């Protein structure tokens, strides 16, 4: 289906044209019409399937039709992390280019100037608030925000918010909203906790479920069975034969992220790091440098595993095996987005073999095991034990979850063997790039662009462009692909 098959207002169609959104993704095909009709809805689909546009477009279409208070907050969108809140806000800027709709992002970790901007947006009644739970609760407690006239309540990455301990905050926020509202819940998984939350805050919801938490077809999954001290040698060998550009390396703890990043930088790799100890401005700068190709590789905790939309990532490396199968799905889902191809490489030490076997059972396939490079030494046998100490999470992990608001995984109490990262000296590292900083970025969404040879059906309409609402100074519209 094409977006023109739906009865969107002219302003919405103009924005879709400008952003080159033509063909709907499967989740959009099934959710747009019931949401435009005002139904409560639960949408379950893996990352990179276009869920953001699936809930934004119906809300924006209703706001364009009018009938909502002009000086009040009409929509609240909840996101688990500030990075996802920023991403949703950027996409809103693209969609509202031709509309008289205002929005403001509300999240922690920023300076006083940003806080004042949040206050102005809320006091003047921005149509849409995109917020993290903790920050919104703070504004509610301080009496800075009135949610009594909200008509749309949206939870994005709901499973992630519950994992981070935000359930009580979400219920507190929901109690501030009118009972007569439309509520939408989107999630990559549907555990019992999400079902309980949905029953508490949604009314007779329609549930749409697509491809529940499986890796994208375009991801080539590979693994190295190794000792802990061999991991950096494997990484060096990988980038002896290919470029280290457009790579994300995930590690289990922020201390390990710092250690690996320091070692790779010391020996010439062009690396940035992402973890909860960084300030918001530092995180923003790292993301900007990576997107503009000023750095080649990011070493990160699971703070970067969900909801972050970065184009053309070639390789995802799991330095540690994640304890939760869902985390594995989200990590490797950073590559092969929008129908492209990518690789996911997992380094499996002896202690992590059982966790990796659980992941293989969960995704219902055996991940190919690659032979270790000769310079690294001999590999241990892949012999996952039948039982592992510790309790299980809902997908067989030990239940270690990320800290609320931080995104870093709690420290595993077992001792890790092998060499330390700072004792390794990789060879043939790639020097830093000196590419120029781009002036602007454009919002985008995870869905492949329709081939140029196919022409979508378009119903005739009169464009009602409003130059005064344009975000750019040159009068041109934002351009992005529906990914």
C-alpha positions, 0 to 999 in steps of 0.5 A, a space after each residue: 500500500 501507498 500513503 496516498 491510499 489513506 485519507 490524509 489531509 493535504 498538509 500530511 501528504 505534502 510532508 510525505 512527498 517532501 520526505 519521499 515517503 511513498 510505500 508503507 511498511 507492513 506495520 504502517 499498513 495495518 495500523 494507520 487506518 484503525 489509528 485514524 479511526 481513533 482505536 486504542 492499539 498495541 503494535 508489536 514489531 521489531 526495530 527498524 520497521 517504521 513504528 514511529 511514522 505508524 503512530 505519528 501520522 494518524 495523530 498529525 492528521 487528526 490535529 490538522 483536521 482541527 477541533 483541539 485546544 490551541 493553547 493546550 498539550 494535545 499529545 504525549 509521547 513517552 520514550 525510554 531514553 533521551 536519544 530516542 526522544 530526540 530522534 522522535 522530535 527530529 522526525 516530527 520536525 520533518 512531518 510538521 513542515 507544512 503544518 501549524 503543529 508545534 512540539 517540544 522534547 522533554 528529557 534530562 541531562 541538559 543545561 539550564 537553557 534547554 530547561 527554560 526552552 522546555 518550560 516555554 514549550 509546555 507553558 504555551 501549550 505545545 501540541 505534542 510533548 515527547 518525553 522521558 518518564 523521569 523528566 516528565 514526572 519532575 515537571 508534573 511534581 513542580 507544577 510545570 505542565 498541565 496534561 488535563 486536555 491530552 487526547 493522545 497518549 503514546 508509549 514507544 519502546 514500552 518493553 524497554 521502559 519497563 526493563 528500565 523500571 519506569 512502570 510506576 512513572 508511566 502509571 503516575 503520568 497516565 493518572 494525570 490524563 483524561 480518561 477519554 483519550 486515544 492510547 497507543 502502545 508500541 513494543 518490540 516484544 510482548 512479555 506478561 508485564 506489557 500485557 498487564 500495563 496495556 490492560 491498565 491504560 488501554 481500552 479495548 485495544 486492537 493488537 497488531 503483531 509482526 515478526 516478533 523479535 527475530 533478526 532481520 533477513 539481511 543480517 549475516 550472523 557469525 560467531 568466534 568461539 574464543 578465550 577472553 584474552 583473544 577477543 582484541 586479537 580477533 577484532 584486529 584481524 577483522 580490520 586487517 582485511 577490511 575497513 573499520 568504518 561504520 561499526 558499532 561494538 557492544 560491551 556489557 559494562 561501561 567500565 569495559 567500554 572505556 577500557 576497549 575504547 582507550 586501547 583502540 584509540 591508543 593504537 590508532 583506531 578512530 573510535 568514540 564511546 557511548 555510555 551513561 557516564 557521558 553528559 547529554 552534550 557529550 553523547 550528542 557530539 559523539 552521535 554527530 561525529 559518527 553520523 558525519 563520519 568523523 569517527 569510524 567506530 562506536 564502542 557502546 553499552 546497550 544504551 545504543 541498542 534500541 531506538 537509535 536510527 543510524 544509516 548504513 552500519 556495516 558491522 555490529 560486534 558483540 564483544 560480550 554475549 548479552 544475557 537477554 535474548 531480546 538485547 541480542 536482537 536489538 543490538 544486531 538490529 542496528 545493521 541491515 536496516 531498511 532491507 539492506 545487508 549487514 554483519 553481526 559478529 559475536 565473540 563467545 568466551 567459555 563462560 558465555 557459551 551457555 548464554 549464546 546457546 540460549 540465543 541460538 535456541 531463541 532465534 531458532 538457528 545455529 549461528 556459523 562459528 568462524 575459525 580463529 585467525 592463526 595469529 590469535 591461537 587455538 579456540 576452545 571447544 564449543 560445549 555449552 553446559 546444560 545448566 548455568 548458575 543464576 536465575 533466568 530472565 524471560 528468555 533464559 538470561 540471568 535477569 540482569 537489567 539496565 539501571 534506570 536512566 543510565 542504560 548500563 548493565 549491572 556488573 556480573 559478579 563472576 570473574 573474567 579470565 584472560 588478558 586485559 584490554 590495555 595490554 593489547 597492541 592491534 596492528 594496521 589501525 585506521 587513522 582518524 578521518 578529517 571529514 568536514 562537519 555537515 551543516 544539517 541532518 534530516 529526519 528519516 524512518 526505517 523503510 525502503 524507498 520505493 523504486 523510481 520506476 513504480 509510481 504511486 497512486 496520488 489523489 489530486 489535492 490543493 497544497 496548502 503550504 504555509 511558508 511561515 511554518 517552514 523550519 529551514 531558512 532557504 524555504 526548502 522542505 526536509 528530505 528523508 527516506 521512509 526506512 
